[in-house]
Each structure stands twice: as structure tokens, then as C-alpha cells.
């Protein structure tokens, strides 16, 4: 079945973008992180996810004792995140 002119034009545009993305001169070597740096970045990502989860729980917590526990956990997460982000 024949395709219309517009769909051919869209396909041509998509092919052009794909070809531009694959050009070797546009490819830049990625910075090679050391295993320690990757582990630090993974830990930061994990702590940020835990922080977001804690904030979500804090929004719905009604029990004052549980809220205090969540606030202490949030503080500890913030402290560790700050320390990890300070490391060059």
C-alpha cells in the first residue's frame, strides 16, 4: 500500500536526525569514572531516592512519634548527602 507524501517526509526527517546522531565527529568520548567515583554517585542516587521516599511518608504521617522518626531520618540523609557531594 502506498504511503502519502507527508508520512514519507516525516520518515525522511527522522532518518536525517538518526544519521546526524551517528556521525563520528559528533561522538565525544565519555569521561571514565573510577570505581570509587561510580560507587559514590550510586550512593548519592540511592540516598536521594530514600530522601524522596521519606518526604512522601512525612506528608501522610499522622502519628507524632513516627513524624519525629522520619524527620531524624531525613536529617541523617541530608547530612550524608551533603558530605558525599562535598567530595571532589
MDAnalysis code that builds the backbone (N, CA, C; Angstrom):
import MDAnalysis as mda
import numpy as np

u = mda.Universe.empty(264, n_residues=88, atom_resindex=np.repeat(np.arange(88), 3), trajectory=True)
u.add_TopologyAttr("name", ["N", "CA", "C"] * 88)
u.add_TopologyAttr("resid", np.arange(1, 89))
u.add_TopologyAttr("resname", ["UNK", "UNK", "UNK", "UNK", "UNK", "UNK", "UNK", "UNK", "UNK", "UNK", "UNK", "UNK", "UNK", "UNK", "UNK", "UNK", "UNK", "UNK", "UNK", "UNK", "UNK", "UNK", "UNK", "UNK", "UNK", "UNK", "UNK", "UNK", "UNK", "UNK", "UNK", "UNK", "UNK", "UNK", "UNK", "UNK", "UNK", "UNK", "UNK", "UNK", "UNK", "UNK", "UNK", "UNK", "UNK", "UNK", "UNK", "UNK", "UNK", "UNK", "UNK", "UNK", "UNK", "UNK", "UNK", "UNK", "UNK", "UNK", "UNK", "UNK", "UNK", "UNK", "UNK", "UNK", "UNK", "UNK", "UNK", "UNK", "UNK", "UNK", "UNK", "UNK", "UNK", "UNK", "UNK", "UNK", "UNK", "UNK", "UNK", "UNK", "UNK", "UNK", "UNK", "UNK", "UNK", "UNK", "UNK", "UNK"])
u.atoms.positions = np.array([
    [0.850, -1.165, 0.000],
    [0.000, 0.000, 0.000],
    [0.901, 1.235, 0.000],
    [0.584, 2.205, -0.798],
    [1.412, 3.406, -0.938],
    [1.203, 4.325, 0.263],
    [2.297, 4.958, 0.626],
    [2.211, 5.914, 1.727],
    [2.055, 7.317, 1.160],
    [1.459, 8.172, 1.938],
    [1.272, 9.550, 1.494],
    [2.572, 10.349, 1.571],
    [2.566, 11.499, 0.927],
    [3.745, 12.360, 0.876],
    [4.184, 12.786, 2.274],
    [3.227, 13.115, 3.137],
    [3.554, 13.599, 4.477],
    [4.279, 12.542, 5.298],
    [3.842, 11.303, 5.216],
    [4.494, 10.258, 6.001],
    [5.906, 9.996, 5.487],
    [6.115, 10.135, 4.182],
    [7.459, 9.989, 3.632],
    [8.358, 11.123, 4.105],
    [7.820, 12.327, 4.176],
    [8.600, 13.478, 4.637],
    [8.978, 13.304, 6.106],
    [8.053, 12.814, 6.903],
    [8.332, 12.584, 8.324],
    [9.409, 11.518, 8.476],
    [9.308, 10.451, 7.693],
    [10.312, 9.394, 7.754],
    [11.679, 9.929, 7.345],
    [11.720, 10.761, 6.333],
    [12.990, 11.340, 5.883],
    [13.600, 12.212, 6.978],
    [12.765, 12.983, 7.672],
    [13.264, 13.824, 8.767],
    [13.809, 12.967, 9.901],
    [13.130, 11.907, 10.220],
    [13.590, 11.022, 11.287],
    [14.902, 10.357, 10.906],
    [15.020, 9.929, 9.641],
    [16.271, 9.322, 9.181],
    [17.419, 10.319, 9.245],
    [17.142, 11.564, 8.883],
    [18.177, 12.596, 8.914],
    [18.674, 12.824, 10.334],
    [17.773, 12.878, 11.276],
    [18.158, 13.071, 12.673],
    [18.980, 11.885, 13.158],
    [18.576, 10.686, 12.787],
    [19.304, 9.487, 13.186],
    [20.711, 9.494, 12.608],
    [20.838, 9.836, 11.349],
    [22.149, 9.860, 10.710],
    [23.047, 10.924, 11.344],
    [22.482, 12.078, 11.679],
    [23.275, 13.125, 12.332],
    [23.765, 12.658, 13.687],
    [22.933, 11.907, 14.378],
    [23.313, 11.429, 15.710],
    [24.435, 10.404, 15.644],
    [24.558, 9.712, 14.505],
    [25.550, 8.656, 14.376],
    [26.868, 9.125, 13.763],
    [26.979, 10.378, 13.410],
    [28.205, 10.872, 12.801],
    [29.364, 10.769, 13.786],
    [30.515, 10.249, 13.333],
    [31.659, 10.064, 14.235],
    [32.195, 11.366, 14.810],
    [32.143, 12.464, 14.050],
    [32.691, 13.721, 14.580],
    [31.868, 14.269, 15.741],
    [30.627, 13.824, 15.841],
    [29.779, 14.286, 16.936],
    [29.942, 13.441, 18.191],
    [30.583, 12.305, 18.051],
    [30.731, 11.400, 19.185],
    [31.888, 11.885, 20.048],
    [31.597, 12.111, 21.304],
    [32.618, 12.548, 22.246],
    [32.911, 11.407, 23.197],
    [34.174, 11.208, 23.521],
    [34.475, 10.132, 24.475],
    [33.874, 10.459, 25.837],
    [33.326, 9.445, 26.458],
    [32.742, 9.626, 27.782],
    [33.844, 9.674, 28.830],
    [33.597, 10.490, 29.829],
    [34.546, 10.572, 30.936],
    [34.545, 9.222, 31.656],
    [35.703, 8.708, 31.879],
    [35.833, 7.421, 32.573],
    [35.901, 7.672, 34.073],
    [34.869, 7.232, 34.762],
    [34.853, 7.365, 36.211],
    [35.574, 6.188, 36.842],
    [36.227, 6.465, 37.932],
    [36.864, 5.387, 38.673],
    [35.769, 4.575, 39.371],
    [36.071, 3.358, 39.774],
    [35.068, 2.565, 40.501],
    [34.599, 3.268, 41.780],
    [35.510, 3.973, 42.434],
    [35.140, 4.686, 43.659],
    [34.167, 5.822, 43.350],
    [34.411, 6.537, 42.237],
    [33.525, 7.632, 41.854],
    [32.148, 7.107, 41.457],
    [32.116, 5.995, 40.734],
    [30.825, 5.388, 40.373],
    [30.069, 4.953, 41.624],
    [30.780, 4.376, 42.578],
    [30.135, 3.945, 43.824],
    [29.590, 5.151, 44.586],
    [30.356, 6.248, 44.590],
    [29.903, 7.470, 45.275],
    [28.658, 8.023, 44.594],
    [28.647, 8.061, 43.266],
    [27.483, 8.561, 42.534],
    [26.270, 7.654, 42.725],
    [26.497, 6.346, 42.771],
    [25.401, 5.409, 43.040],
    [24.833, 5.625, 44.438],
    [25.716, 5.859, 45.400],
    [25.269, 6.093, 46.782],
    [24.459, 7.383, 46.868],
    [24.904, 8.414, 46.163],
    [24.166, 9.680, 46.150],
    [22.774, 9.459, 45.559],
    [22.686, 8.741, 44.450],
    [21.388, 8.466, 43.829],
    [20.484, 7.687, 44.781],
    [21.058, 6.711, 45.470],
    [20.285, 5.910, 46.417],
    [19.774, 6.761, 47.579],
    [20.638, 7.617, 48.091],
    [20.239, 8.487, 49.199],
    [19.157, 9.478, 48.767],
    [19.262, 9.979, 47.549],
    [18.241, 10.910, 47.057],
    [16.890, 10.224, 46.904],
    [16.903, 8.967, 46.454],
    [15.643, 8.220, 46.366],
    [15.070, 7.967, 47.756],
    [15.923, 7.617, 48.700],
    [15.466, 7.393, 50.070],
    [14.912, 8.684, 50.668],
    [15.562, 9.789, 50.363],
    [15.103, 11.090, 50.867],
    [13.709, 11.405, 50.316],
    [13.508, 11.168, 49.014],
    [12.199, 11.421, 48.419],
    [11.123, 10.523, 49.021],
    [11.459, 9.276, 49.255],
    [10.511, 8.352, 49.875],
    [10.165, 8.810, 51.298],
    [11.163, 9.242, 52.034],
    [10.946, 9.728, 53.395],
    [10.057, 10.968, 53.388],
    [10.299, 11.882, 52.437],
    [9.451, 13.074, 52.328],
    [8.010, 12.700, 52.010],
    [7.823, 11.729, 51.123],
    [6.471, 11.276, 50.798],
    [5.772, 10.708, 52.031],
    [6.498, 9.913, 52.809],
    [5.914, 9.334, 54.023],
    [5.601, 10.423, 55.045],
    [6.462, 11.425, 55.109],
    [6.279, 12.511, 56.066],
    [5.006, 13.305, 55.767],
    [4.675, 13.439, 54.493],
    [3.474, 14.182, 54.110],
    [2.194, 13.512, 54.614],
    [2.215, 12.193, 54.734],
    [0.991, 11.480, 55.121],
    [1.012, 10.978, 56.560],
    [2.135, 11.120, 57.233],
    [2.236, 10.591, 58.602],
    [1.401, 11.423, 59.562],
    [0.618, 10.739, 60.358],
    [-0.232, 11.414, 61.333],
    [0.302, 11.239, 62.756],
    [0.955, 10.134, 63.026],
    [1.477, 9.841, 64.363],
    [2.691, 10.732, 64.643],
    [2.642, 11.510, 65.730],
    [3.749, 12.428, 66.040],
    [5.095, 11.715, 66.238],
    [5.058, 10.533, 66.849],
    [6.305, 9.790, 67.051],
    [6.900, 9.338, 65.720],
    [6.053, 8.889, 64.819],
    [6.511, 8.458, 63.505],
    [7.064, 9.646, 62.714],
    [6.390, 10.793, 62.848],
    [6.875, 12.007, 62.168],
    [8.267, 12.387, 62.673],
    [8.483, 12.270, 63.982],
    [9.803, 12.580, 64.532],
    [10.868, 11.625, 63.997],
    [10.501, 10.358, 63.904],
    [11.425, 9.364, 63.355],
    [11.773, 9.702, 61.910],
    [10.761, 10.067, 61.135],
    [11.001, 10.430, 59.735],
    [11.850, 11.695, 59.623],
    [11.623, 12.656, 60.501],
    [12.428, 13.887, 60.481],
    [13.885, 13.602, 60.825],
    [14.116, 12.702, 61.785],
    [15.501, 12.327, 62.112],
    [16.154, 11.600, 60.942],
    [15.393, 10.725, 60.290],
    [15.916, 10.009, 59.123],
    [16.234, 10.991, 57.995],
    [15.371, 11.954, 57.792],
    [15.590, 12.965, 56.764],
    [16.848, 13.778, 57.052],
    [17.028, 14.118, 58.303],
    [18.228, 14.860, 58.701],
    [19.496, 14.045, 58.448],
    [19.455, 12.765, 58.799],
    [20.613, 11.896, 58.578],
    [20.908, 11.743, 57.089],
    [19.870, 11.606, 56.288],
    [20.055, 11.504, 54.844],
    [20.660, 12.783, 54.280],
    [20.159, 13.917, 54.737],
    [20.689, 15.200, 54.271],
    [22.162, 15.370, 54.646],
    [22.502, 14.967, 55.865],
    [23.895, 15.072, 56.304],
    [24.818, 14.217, 55.434],
    [24.403, 12.978, 55.165],
    [25.235, 12.092, 54.363],
    [25.331, 12.574, 52.916],
    [24.218, 13.069, 52.387],
    [24.242, 13.614, 51.034],
    [25.179, 14.806, 50.927],
    [25.101, 15.685, 51.899],
    [25.980, 16.871, 51.905],
    [27.448, 16.454, 51.939],
    [27.752, 15.473, 52.761],
    [29.132, 15.003, 52.878],
    [29.611, 14.376, 51.556],
    [28.772, 13.563, 50.931],
    [29.158, 12.922, 49.675],
    [29.306, 13.923, 48.530],
    [28.481, 14.954, 48.536],
    [28.537, 15.948, 47.467],
    [29.733, 16.887, 47.625],
    [30.255, 17.012, 48.826],
    [31.428, 17.860, 49.068],
    [32.695, 17.240, 48.523],
    [32.757, 15.919, 48.450],
    [33.950, 15.226, 47.988],
    [34.152, 15.540, 46.512],
    [35.345, 15.991, 46.135],
    [35.559, 16.351, 44.722],
    [35.579, 15.165, 43.804],
])
